[in-house]
Amino acid sequence: MKWHNPDLLIWLIALLPLLLITGLMLRGRIRLLKKMVDHELWPTMMPLLSPRRQRLKNALRIVAFAFLISALARPQWGFKWEEVKQRGLSVIVALDTSKSMLAQDIKPNRLQQAKWGIRDLVKEMRGDRIGIVAFAGDAFLQCPATIDYAAFLMMLDDIYAGIVPLGGTDLFQALETSIESFEKVEDAQSDKVIILISDGESTVGDPLALLPRLKDEGIRVFAIGVGTKEGELIQTSDGFVKDEEGHVVKSSLNEKLLERLAFETGGFYVRSAPGDFGLERVYQQGISQLQREDRESRMSKSWTERFQWFVSAALILLILESLIRPIKWRKGR
């Protein structure tokens, strides 16, 4: 047995204090009743009162929540072997993590929408390698190109605005780091792709200087423009971002730079929009059309999802809880 999202299981611990708190609340009600009415008079004055049923209902609710949390963690057991062919196509996602990606012109913010879009992209891939470069005023390889999509998604989840300590946006360094990352992948005659996700505001370096190198090495750039031309204020937990003079900074989309990088390397540019980040179009209309080189195949385990059992158990417990009356049945009914 394994869990697809084991991190969610930590929320089971939160049910322990919840059980304790609700249990203490029920006990407090009973103590209050004892102060108001002598316990020996309960059968006469409150014949239908049933503290045991109330505790049972509370326990059933807590256990049902435990099953629901377990279902969200996606339990899996039982598997079958599937043949997976490794393909020669390598994709590096260069993701802007500068503070401008916290702008909320795309809800909840640009960076979060980008991460959701990348997750959807991974669902479309079948055996192609994918890696990620995080960049701001500098860049580093967060995850080398791999066919281990689960590991890639874990590394993606760890990315946040500010993961690169140096501020600003250096598209030159982002592209150079992406180019160098291909050297860690086995040589192949098939295409190499960089998906550049940014608002296009390059405050450091000149990314156009890398165009000759990108062309020589046959690397295509597909660019995703995140944001709006009108721009948006950048809000962080400390308030709005301001420049050195104390003026509030407004981040706008610079499409011309992204368009040129994509056009001159054989890719294309897409502007993201609410509900359509653009990565699906990049894959279907661009990446999926590129050359691929079949390599050796390998056998991979395909685990069977079992979350349905946990959801069913939770529903049964909640139905039972709703059928149990908090008071005793009156005799004769």
Secondary structure as the mmCIF struct_conf table of DSSP 4:
data_model
#
loop_
_struct_conf.conf_type_id
_struct_conf.id
_struct_conf.beg_label_comp_id
_struct_conf.beg_label_asym_id
_struct_conf.beg_label_seq_id
_struct_conf.end_label_comp_id
_struct_conf.end_label_asym_id
_struct_conf.end_label_seq_id
STRN STRN1 LYS A 2 TRP A 3
BEND BEND1 HIS A 4 ASN A 5
HELX_RH_3T_P HELX_RH_3T_P1 PRO A 6 ILE A 10
HELX_RH_AL_P HELX_RH_AL_P1 TRP A 11 MET A 36
BEND BEND2 VAL A 37 VAL A 37
HELX_RH_3T_P HELX_RH_3T_P2 HIS A 39 LEU A 41
HELX_RH_AL_P HELX_RH_AL_P2 TRP A 42 MET A 45
TURN_TY1_P TURN_TY1_P1 PRO A 47 LEU A 48
STRN STRN2 LEU A 49 LEU A 49
HELX_RH_AL_P HELX_RH_AL_P3 PRO A 51 LEU A 72
TURN_TY1_P TURN_TY1_P2 ALA A 73 ALA A 73
STRN STRN3 PRO A 75 LYS A 85
BEND BEND3 GLY A 88 GLY A 88
STRN STRN4 SER A 90 ASP A 96
BEND BEND4 SER A 98 SER A 98
HELX_RH_3T_P HELX_RH_3T_P3 LYS A 99 LEU A 102
BEND BEND5 ASP A 105 PRO A 108
HELX_RH_AL_P HELX_RH_AL_P4 ARG A 110 GLU A 124
BEND BEND6 ARG A 126 GLY A 127
STRN STRN5 ARG A 129 PHE A 135
BEND BEND7 ALA A 136 ASP A 138
STRN STRN6 ALA A 139 THR A 146
BEND BEND8 ILE A 147 ILE A 147
HELX_RH_AL_P HELX_RH_AL_P5 TYR A 149 ASP A 157
TURN_TY1_P TURN_TY1_P3 ASP A 158 ASP A 158
TURN_TY1_P TURN_TY1_P4 ALA A 161 GLY A 162
BEND BEND9 ILE A 163 LEU A 166
BEND BEND10 GLY A 168 GLY A 168
HELX_RH_AL_P HELX_RH_AL_P6 LEU A 171 SER A 181
HELX_RH_3T_P HELX_RH_3T_P4 PHE A 182 LYS A 184
BEND BEND11 VAL A 185 VAL A 185
HELX_LH_PP_P HELX_LH_PP_P1 GLU A 186 ASP A 187
BEND BEND12 GLN A 189 SER A 190
STRN STRN7 LYS A 192 SER A 198
BEND BEND13 VAL A 204 GLY A 205
HELX_RH_3T_P HELX_RH_3T_P5 PRO A 207 LEU A 210
HELX_RH_AL_P HELX_RH_AL_P7 LEU A 211 ASP A 216
TURN_TY1_P TURN_TY1_P5 GLU A 217 GLY A 218
STRN STRN8 ILE A 219 GLY A 225
BEND BEND14 GLY A 227 GLY A 227
BEND BEND15 LYS A 229 GLU A 230
STRN STRN9 GLU A 232 LEU A 233
STRN STRN10 GLN A 235 THR A 236
TURN_TY1_P TURN_TY1_P6 SER A 237 ASP A 238
STRN STRN11 GLY A 239 PHE A 240
STRN STRN12 LYS A 242 LYS A 242
TURN_TY1_P TURN_TY1_P7 GLU A 244 GLU A 245
BEND BEND16 GLY A 246 GLY A 246
HELX_LH_PP_P HELX_LH_PP_P2 HIS A 247 HIS A 247
STRN STRN13 VAL A 248 VAL A 248
HELX_LH_PP_P HELX_LH_PP_P3 VAL A 249 VAL A 249
STRN STRN14 LYS A 250 SER A 251
HELX_RH_AL_P HELX_RH_AL_P8 GLU A 255 PHE A 263
TURN_TY1_P TURN_TY1_P8 GLU A 264 GLY A 266
STRN STRN15 TYR A 269 ARG A 271
STRN STRN16 ALA A 273 ALA A 273
TURN_TY1_P TURN_TY1_P9 PRO A 274 GLY A 275
STRN STRN17 ASP A 276 ASP A 276
BEND BEND17 GLY A 278 GLY A 278
HELX_RH_AL_P HELX_RH_AL_P9 LEU A 279 GLN A 285
TURN_TY1_P TURN_TY1_P10 GLY A 286 GLY A 286
HELX_RH_3T_P HELX_RH_3T_P6 ILE A 287 GLN A 289
BEND BEND18 LEU A 290 LEU A 290
STRN STRN18 SER A 297 GLU A 305
HELX_RH_AL_P HELX_RH_AL_P10 PHE A 307 LEU A 323
BEND BEND19 ILE A 324 ILE A 324
BEND BEND20 PRO A 326 PRO A 326
STRN STRN19 ILE A 327 ILE A 327
HELX_LH_PP_P HELX_LH_PP_P4 LYS A 328 ARG A 330
TURN_TY1_P TURN_TY1_P11 LYS A 331 GLY A 332
#
